[in-house]
Amino acid sequence: MSEAVLSAVSVSKSFVASGGTTVLDDVSLELASEESVAITGVSGCGKSTLLHILGGLAVPDSGAVSLMGVSLTQAGQDARGKMRNAQLGFVYQFHHLLAEFTAAENVAMPLMIAGVKKRDALRIAHDQLAAVGLDAQSDKIPGMLSGGERQRVAIVRALVNNPACVIADEPTGNLDRHSAKVVTELLLKISDQAHHALLVATHDLELAHCFARVLELRDGKLCAAT
């Protein structure tokens, strides 16, 4: 197996506001380069919390998370932000596209944050959108796109910086069955072609089994899905 892109060792997390509820209990995970993994579990079991910690958006109560061999949990906020922009791509249940910007401008944002000139970033964005069949939608604002098209734009935006790992939190949760299948296939296809590691949280067992490995988060523990 390829070297680990993302790893978590003995990660635990509790929420005092919820009566001291333990959401993650000694969770360990290793995600290899080019590997696709789905994490399933009932709503509220802690899938989003785990993904936020793995992506450096939250800090565990205990345990360690590393990205490309560098500690995320020990890094400061600014360092974590730079690591996320350079090495991680995020896709959420809600597309989170900026309503006043076109699809191409939304895709170009991470490139410009990374220092790419606007003209070059927009050219790359147009090319990437065309590659997934969204050429005609490049200059439309999100309000002019269907739900499936908006999520496909969000996927292109997450991948445009060529991250080592893509993390997707219920990326098909708001889509109909056909659109969900299209989005899942797109995630898998692009990640495979670009050799990204792919980690997806989903409650949809049918879609989960499109991934190479399926895990289940149950009672705070991460185990092989049954």
N, C-alpha and C positions, 0 to 999 in steps of 0.2 A: 504493500500500500504506500501511496505517496506520503510525504511528510505532512505533519499536522499544520493546518492553516489556522484553526481556531480550537482552543482547548479550555475546558473548565475542570477544576479539581476541587471536589468537596465543597461545592457552592451551597450556601444556605441563606434563606431570607425569610424574615417574619415581619408582620405588620402590627405594630402596637395598637393602631387605631381600630383594628379589627379584633381586638381582644387578645392580642398576642398570637394570632393565627400564623402557623408555620406554612408558608407557601412552597418553599423549596427546602428539601432536607437532604443535605450531603449529596448533591447532584454532581456527577462527573460526566463529561462528554468530550470526545475527540472527533473533529471533523477534518478529514483529509482533503488534500487538493483534488479537485475534479469529482468529489463525492457529493451525492445528493441524498439528503436526509429529511424525512418528515417527522414532526413531533405532533402526536395526537393527544386528545384528552378532552374531557367535558368542559363546557364553558365555565370559566372562573377557577380552573385548576392551577393556573399559574404559568401558562404557556407564554403569555405576553411578558410577564415579569422575567422569565428566564431569557427570552430573546433580548429584552432591554439590557439585562446584565451582560449577556454574551456580546452585545454590540457596543458596550461601553456607555450606554445611556443611563445606567443605574449601577449602583455599587452594592455588592452582596454584604451581608452581615459577617460572613466568614467565607473562606475559600479563595481561589485565585482563578483569573481568566487571562489567557495569553492569546495574542493575535500575531501570527507570523513570528512566534518565538519571543515576542516582547510583551511584558506584563501590562495589561489594561488596568488592572485593579490598583497597581502601584503608581500609575501615571497620573499626573495632574490633569485638571479639566482641559486646559489648552492643548496639552499633548494628546489626550484622548480624542479631542476634536480633530486634530490633524491626522491621527491614525484612522479615524472613521472616514474622513474625506478621501484619504489615499487608498485605503485597503478594503473598505466595506461599502456595499450598496444596500439600501433599505427599500422594501416595498411593504406598504401597509394595506389594511382592509379598505380604508378610505384613501383615495389616490393622492390627496394633499397637493394637487397641482395649484399653482397660483392663478386665480381666476382671470386676472387682467392681462396675463401674458399668453402668447400663442404656445402651441405644443412644442414647437422648435425652441422657443425662448425658455420654456420650462426645462427641456432636456439640456440646454446649453448652460444652465445655472451652475451645476457642479463643476463644469469645465472652467467657467470664468472665476469661480471661487478658488480654483486651483491655479489660477494665473494665466489661463489661455485667453488670448485676445478675443473680443466679442465676435469679430468677423469670422475668425477661424472656428470659434466655438459653435456658431450658428451653422456654418458649413458642415461640421461634423454631425451636429444634431439633425440636420436635414438628411444627411446620408444614412444615419442610423435609423431614422424613422422610415425612410424609403425601404430599407432592408427588411423591415417587418410589415410592409404593406400599408404604411401610413403616410405615404408621400402626399396624397391629396389632402390630408388633415394637418400637415405641418404648420400652416399659417392660420389655423383656426384656434380660437380660444376654447378652453375646456367646456364651456356651456354649450358649444356647438357640436360636441362629440357625444357618442353613446357611452354608457357605463363601461362596456368592454374596451372601447377605444381609449377612454381615459386611463384605464388600468394598464393597457399596453404602453401608453406614453409613459406612465409612471415606471414601468419595468425598464424601458429604454433609458430613462433618466437615471435609474439605479445602476445601470450597467455601463453608462457612457464613459466613466473614468477607468474602466477596465479593472474593477476591484478584485482582490484575491478571493473574497467571499461575499455572497449575496444572502441577506437575511430577509425573509418575507413572513409577515405576521397576518395570517388569514387573508391572503391576497385575493381569494375568490369569494369571500364572505358575503359581498353585496351583489354578486352576479348571478344571472340565470345559469342553468346547467350548461347550455351550449357555450356561453361566454366564459364560464369557469373552466371548461375543458380547453378552450382556445388559449386562455391565459396560462394555464398549467403547462400545456405543451410548449408554449413560447418560452417560459422560464427555463424549462428543461433543455430545450433546443439551444437557446443562446448560451446558457451556462456550459453546456457540453462543448459547443463550438469554441468558446473562449476559454475553456478549461478553468472555469470558476468553481469553487465549492459553493454548494447551495443548501441552505437550511430553511425549512418552511414549517410554520406552525399552522395546523388546520384541524377542524373538527370533521372534515369530509373524508371518511375512510376510503371511499372509492378513489378519490384523487390522491390520497396519501400513498396508496399502493402503486402509483406510477413512479415512486421514488425508489432508489436503490436500497435504502434502509429505512425502516419505520420504527419509531420509538413511541412509547406512551408515558405521559406524565400523570401519575396517579398517587394520591395521598402524599404529595411532595417528593415522590421518588420517580426517577427516570429509568424505565426498563424496556426491554424488547416488547413490541406490540404483540398481542395474542391474536 
